[in-house]
Amino acid sequence: MERRAAGVARCRTRGRTGMIRLNRAAERAEGHRHRRLLAPAAIVAAALLAGCTTHPPPDAGSVSAGHVLSVGFSNLSQRYIEPVRPETLALVGLNGLAQISPGLGVARQDSNVTITLNGVRIGQHPAPGDDDVHGWARLAAAALENARRAAPAVRDTGIEEIYRTVFRGALTGLDRYSRYATPEATRRSRASRDGFGGLGITIDQDDGTTVITRVHEGTPAAAAGLKVDDRITHVDSRPIHALPLADVVTLLRGPVEDAVKLTLERDGRPAPFTASVTRAHIVVPTVHARREGGMLNIKLSGFNQGTASALRRALAEAEREMGAELKGIILDLRGNPGGLLDQAVAVADMFISRGRIISTKGRHPDSDQIFDATPGELAAGRPLAVLVNGRSASAAEIVAVALRDAGRAVIIGSTSFGKGTVQTIIPMPNGGEMILTWARIHAPSGQTLDHQGVVPALCTAGEEKRVAALIAALEAAHAAHLPLAGKTYRPQKGTPHFSKADRGACPPSPAEGAADLRAARLLLGDTALYAQAVTGAASIARR
């Protein structure tokens, strides 16, 4: 399992302990080294202008269908969180081809597998053994060839669409997070996770005109003097007016250290002008910090390769520049859909000096992982509040529950989404990816997050009267009357730290209301109130 060097939490796998080392280049093997992803959906910032810096994927036509199917089926059989039969994967996947050519069917009849088109047999093959993954992959490839010869619709369909259809069928009936990604989707996803070669701007379009809506700090675009509201008219002398946004992004993509010439228009300048911008490796910003009234408010929008290092910098700068004036930290995870597991662990480790951060358990031996904090923490002793809502999921929930169970933070907001599984990302030989659910997340308390979520200690969801009473209690500094919602701890039960009653009393909400920040500032500004709330969310992580 991968970790950034910025985080130093330790991971124990099957009884062995060692530092978790991050090696992004190691992803190129066919399923021998995998990424760990925690997100309900890919975190994609498609308008951030960049191109993937990884090597181009192999030509899909140069890789045999048997090889692609074998890698996919074998990893599904070995790594998926629940047992799956190779026969089921092959037959259900092949029957998905009926979406391309209605009337196409595949069925097992005794010791043979028969392929039919409109009731007429077009192929028959001996059924492999029940556990013969590669045999079933070879059979599926042979059945595809039968279908391509007999069915014009299949023959005229590109191989990538066929892979997508077969794998989508094979994954039918599994959980909603397991999926196959085409090479194109994989390039976009990797760019979001790991960064890419680009300019460092965000664009939009207005009546066919491409407009810069954001220039990111410390990027080539900022160094070149590009500004918000600049209008891009040409890329390398090619006019781009009325081009689709995706096509404009494609033109702006390119290898790191290559230059692109932009022609721009700017209000106040009488004529268009050109700017040469040299592409650099850019990671989508996920950390946004601001200071207000002695509080450091840090918004985390996701967890990608740069999250932990950016957060570390923000905390260090605040400590250095604010000193004793820093009264508390608000970690805002509302709307955060998750991301990379190693980054979530690294973020939690910044605030915890000992004890369990998280553990994962699955069917494959390598999915059983234990992540413990290491000595030393940033912002030691600073009061900490974590904001969550119904759109805080996965990696965001890991951070929230780890800090709660360690007694390090007070959770404020509404109950989180409740995605408690880990996906492993398997590089496919055709340049695509197979994203498979392979482990469940367990909080230090033992709680599994899936379908449960993290119930906040201070609930700002629900009736306005209750929220008003909470704010009033905080304003009056009535610690004894502080209504703590998620405080029912059951370490002896099967689901400690969770009850349906608590979740029902503070239901998930997508809102990011002002009451969340108001409650956090009032709580962190009063030592007694904070002590009462954080004690109410007392640690059982070290028991």
N, C-alpha and C positions, 0 to 999 in steps of 0.2 A: 504494500500500500504506500502511496506516494505522500511525501511531506515536503514542504518548503523548509529550507535551512533556517529561515527566520524563526520558525517555531521549534521548540526543543522538547515537546512532549514525547514520551517514550511509548513504544508499541511492543506488546508481547504477542507473539504468534506461536501457537502450539507449544507453549512453555518456554520459548526462547525470548530473550529481551535484547533489544538493540535499537539504535537510533534509526528513525525513519528517514530515508534519503530520497530526495526528489531527483528524478532523472527523466526529463521530458523526452529526450531522444529515444528512450528505450521503448517507446510505444510502437515501433515499426514491426515488431515480431507478430506472427500470426496467432495472437491469443495467448502467448506465453507471458507477457507482461501487460498489465491492464491498468486503466485509470479507475478511480473510484469517484462516482458522481452522485450527488444528492440534489435532485431538482425535479419538481413536477413537470417541468418543460425546460427546453434549452433556454439559456439566458442569452438572447441574441440581440445585439445592437447593430442591425444591418446597415443603418445609415452612417455609422462611424466608418470613415473612409479608409479602407485598408485591404490588403491582400494577405492571405495566409503565407507564412514564411516556410512552411514545411515543404518537402519535396513533392512534386506532383504525383498523384496516384497512378498506378499502372493502368494502361488501357484495359477497360473492362472486357473487350473482345479478346485480349491476349491471355486471359485467365480462364481455365476450363470451368464449366458450370459444376462439374463434380467436385472440384477443389473448393469452390466458394460454398457450395452446399455442405460439404464435409466439415469445413471449419465452423460454419454456423450451427449445424446439427450437433456436432461433438461438444461445442461449448454450451449449448442449451442443455444437453444431457448431463454434462458434468457440473455445470456451475449454477444453473437456475436454482432458486431457493427451495423449490419443491421438485420431487422426481418427475421426469417426463420421459415417455417412451419414444425411442427413435421412429418406430413404426407410425405412431400418431403424428409426429412432426411431419414426416414425409407425406402421408396420405392426406392429412388435413391441408398441408401446404399446397400440394398438387391440385387438390380440388378447388383451391382458390383461383386457379386458371380459368374456371368457368366465368369469372368476371370479365375476362378478355374474350373468351370464345364460349358462349352459352351452348350447352349440350355436351361439353367436355366433362368426362367423369373418370375417376380413378377409384378402384375398390379392390379389396383383397378377397379372393375366392379360394378357400382352402390354402394350398401351398403356393399359389400364384397371385400376382397383382396384375389386374387387367385395366387397360386404358381404353376408353370408348369415346366415340364422337357421335352424338345423336343415336346412341344405342348400338352402333357398329364398332366392333373391336378393331382398334388400330395398333395395339401393342399388348404383349403379355410377357411378364418376367417372373422368375422364381423369387419368392419372398425370402429375404435374408433372415438370419436368426434374430430373436427378439432384441438382443442387446448389441447387435452389429451396426453401430452408428455409421461407419464408413460404407457398409453394404447398402444401407438404406439411402445414403447420399448418392451412391452410384446408381441405384435404381431410380431415384428421383431425376437424376441427370438423363438417364436413358428414356424415362417417360417424357421429359421435356423435349427430347429429340423426336420422339413419336408424335407429340403434339405439334411441333413445328412443321413436320413433314405433311401432316394430314389437315391441319387447321390453318387456313390463310391468315386469320386474325392473330394467331400466336406467332406465325412466321413473320408477319409484318411488324411485330412489337419489338422494341429494343430490349436488349438483354437486361439492362438495369431495371426497366419496368417489370420484366418477368421476375427478377430476383425480389423486387419490392413486393410483388403480388404473392409469391410463394412464401416469403418469410412472414408477411403480414398474416397469411392464412395459418402458418405454423404457430404463430404467437397467439392466435385466437384462443381464448379461454384462459390465458395466463393473466398476470396483473397488468394494469393499465400503463405502467411505467416501462415495461420491456418493449423494445421496438427495434426495427432495422432502419438505419440511416443510409441513404444513397451517398455516393462520393461527393456530390455537390452539397448536400445537407451536412455531411461530415466536415467539409472545409469551413462552412459557416460556423458550425458548433465549435470546432477547434479554435477558430479565430476568437470566439467569445471567451473560451476557457483559458487559452494560453497566450493570447496576444497575436499580433500580426504586423506585417510591414505596411505602414500607412502614413498618413499626413497628420492625423490628430485633430480632425474637424468632424462635426456633425452637420449634415445637410438636410434640407427639405426642398420641396418644389412648390412654386407659386405660379400657376398658369403657364407651366412649361419652363419656367426659369428656375435654375438651381441656385439656392440661397444658402449661405453658411449660417447656421443657427447657433453654433457653439465652436469656440476655439479652445482646445484643452491646453492647460498650462504645461510648460516644459516639453512641448512637442515641436516637430519641424514647422508646422503651420504657424505656431506662435512666434518662433524665431524668424520666420519669413515675413512677419508683419501682417498676416491675414487677420481680418476682423469680422465680427458678427455683422450680418446683413450685407457682406460682400456678395456679389452675384458672379458666379462662374459661367462664362460664355463659351470657352474653348478649353479642351484638354489636349496638350501636345498638338495645338493648331487645329484640332478637330472640333467643329461646332457641336454643342450638346443641347441646344434648345429643343425642347419637346421630346428628348430621349427619356425613356422610362428611368426612374431613379436607380433601379438595379443595374441598368446598363451604364449609368454614370459612375456608379461605384466600381463596376468592372474596369472601366477606363482608368480610374484612379488607383487601381491595384497594381502592385509590382514588387519586385524584390527589394529588400532592405538595401539602402545606400544608392539605389537608382534615383535619378531626378525626374520629376514631372514638371512640365511647363504649363502654368495656368494663365488664362486670360480672364481678367476680372473687371467688373464695373463697381464703382463705389460712389455713394452719394457725396457730392462736394468736389468730385474730380471731373474735369470736363471731358475726358476721353478714357477709353479702356486702357488698362496697363497689364503688364505681364509679371509673373512671379515664378521663380524656379524654386521648387520645394524638394528636398531630398528625403526620400522615405526612410523611416526608422521603425524599429520594433515598438509597437504600442500595445498596451494592455488597457482594455476598457476600464475607465475609472469606476470603482465601486465604493469608495470611501469619500464622504463629503463632511468636513468638519467645520463648525462655526462656534464662536464663543459669545456668550450672552450672560451678563449679570453674574459672573463668577462660575458659570456652568460651561462645560464643554459638551456640545451636542454633536454626536457622530452618527451620521446616517450611513448604514451599510445597505447598498442596493442589491448585492449578490456576493458570491464567493468565487472569485476566479484566481488565476495565478498570482495576481498582484495585490490581493486584498490584505493579507497579513502584513506584508512589508509596508503598505501605505498606511495601515492603521498604526503600526509601530511608530512610523514617522510622525503621525498626527499627535499621538500621545506624548512622544518625546518633546516635540515642539511646545505643546501646551504646558508640560511640566517645567520646561526651561524658561519659557517666556511669562507664564502666569505665576509660577511659584506658589506661595501661600494663598494667593488670590483664587486658586482653583478649588472650589468648594465641593464639586461633584461632577460626575460624568453620566451623561444620558446616552446609552447605546440604542439607537433607533433601528429596530429590525422589522418594522411594519412594512408589509408589501414585499419583503425579501423572499424570493422563491427558493433559495438555496444555492447549490453549486458544488464545489470540490470539498470532499471530506477532509483532506489534509489541511485546507485553509480554515475550516471550522474549528478543527482541533487546535490549530496554532493560535487562532483568535481567543478561544477560551483559555488557553494556557498563559496568555498574557496577564490574566487577572487572577489566576489560581496558582498557588505555590506548591500544593501537594494534594494528593487524593486522586480519585478517578475522574476522568473527563467524560469518557463514553466507552462503550464496548459494542461490538457487532457480532452476531452469531448467524451462521447459515449452514447449508448442507456441505459445501466444499470446505476442506480443512483450512485453506488460506483465507476463508471469509471470517474465521473466528479471530477477532482482533481485540486487544485491550489497550486503551490509550490513557496513560496516567500523566498528571502534571509533573513539572520539574521545579526545583527550588527557584525562587525569584519571580517577581511579578512587576509589571509596569503599573504605575499609579497606585502603589501599595497604600492601603489605608484610605484611599479616596472613596467616598460613598458612590455607589453605582446603581443606576436604575436601567432596566432593559424594557423597551417598548415592543410589544408584539400585537398582531391582530390576526384575523382569519386568513390572511394571505402570507403570513410568515410560515415558512415550511422548511422541512428537511434540515439542511445545514444551519439555517437560522434557529431551528428548534433545538439542535444540538447545543449551540452556544447558550441559549436561554436556559435549558434544563440543567446544563453543567454548572452554570453560575448560580442557579437557584439551589441545586442540591449541595453545592459547596458552601452555602450560606454567604455568598459573596455579593449577591444582587437581589433587588426587589423587582419582580416582574409586574408590569403595568400594561393595561389595555384589555383586549378580548382574547378568548382562547385561540390558540394557534391552529393551523390547518390540520395537522395530524398525519404527516407523511413520515413514517418511521422505518423506511427501507433504504438500502444502499444499492446503487446500480454499478456494475462493473462494465467498463467500456472496452470492447474487444475489437481491435483492428482487423478488418477483413482483407483478404488478398486482392480484392478488386478496388480497394481504396475506400470502401464504405466502413461502417461500424455496426456492431451489434451491441445494443445496450440492454443488459440483462439484470433483473433484480436478483441479488444473490445473498443478501444478509438483512437481518432486522437490527434496528438500533435499540440499545438498552441504556437507559439513563443510569447514573450512579446509584439511584434508589432501587433500580431493578425494573422500573416502569418501561414498557414498550410504548413508543410514541404513536405507532400506526393506528389511525382512526381515533386517537385519543387527544393528542395535542398537549400543549402546555397551558394549564389554567393559571392566569395571573393572580398574584396576591391582591392587587388592587384592580378591581374590574371597572372599566369605564364604558362597558357595553350595556345595552338594555334600557330600562326606563330612565327618562331624564331626571325623575325625582331621586332615584338612587344615586345617579352620578352627581347630582347637586349636593346630596347629603355627604358623599365622599369628599368633594371639594370643600364643603363647609367644615368638615371635621379636620381636614388638613389646614385650612386657613385659621381655624381656632386652636390649632395645635392640641387637639384632644386625642392624645395617644390611646387612651383607654377606650375611646369610641371609634377607633379606626376599624372600618369594616373590611376584614381580610377575607377574600373570596376563596383563593386556592390554598387552603392551609390544612387540608385533611390528609394526613400522612399515615400510610398503612404498611410499614415495612414487613409485616408478617403476612400480608395478603399477596395474591397473585399479581395485582396491579397496584403497587404502592404509589402514593402521590397522585392517584387518579380516582375520581368517582364520576359517574354519569350525572349525579346531582350537581356537582360543582361545575361541570361543563355546561349543563343545562341552565344553571343560574347565570353563567357568563358565556353566552354562545359566541361562536366565531363571527366576526364582523369584518368586512373589507374596509371599514372607515378608518381614516387617520385623523381623528378629531383633535381639536385644540385642547380638550380636557386631558388627553394623555400627557402632553407636554406640561400643562399646568400642574397636574398631580405630581409629576416627576420633580419639577422645580420646587414645589412646596415641600415635598418629602425630603429631598436632598438638602434643602436649606435649613432643616430643623433636626438637630442631632438626636433628640429624644424620639421624634416621630420615626426617623430612619431606623433607629435601634429597635423600636417596637415592631416595625414592619419586617426587617430582616431577620429578627428573632422568630417571628411568626412563620417565616419561610426557612426555618432552621435546617442546618445540614444533617443529612443522614449518609452523605457520600463516604464518610470515613468510618461508619459503623461496621 
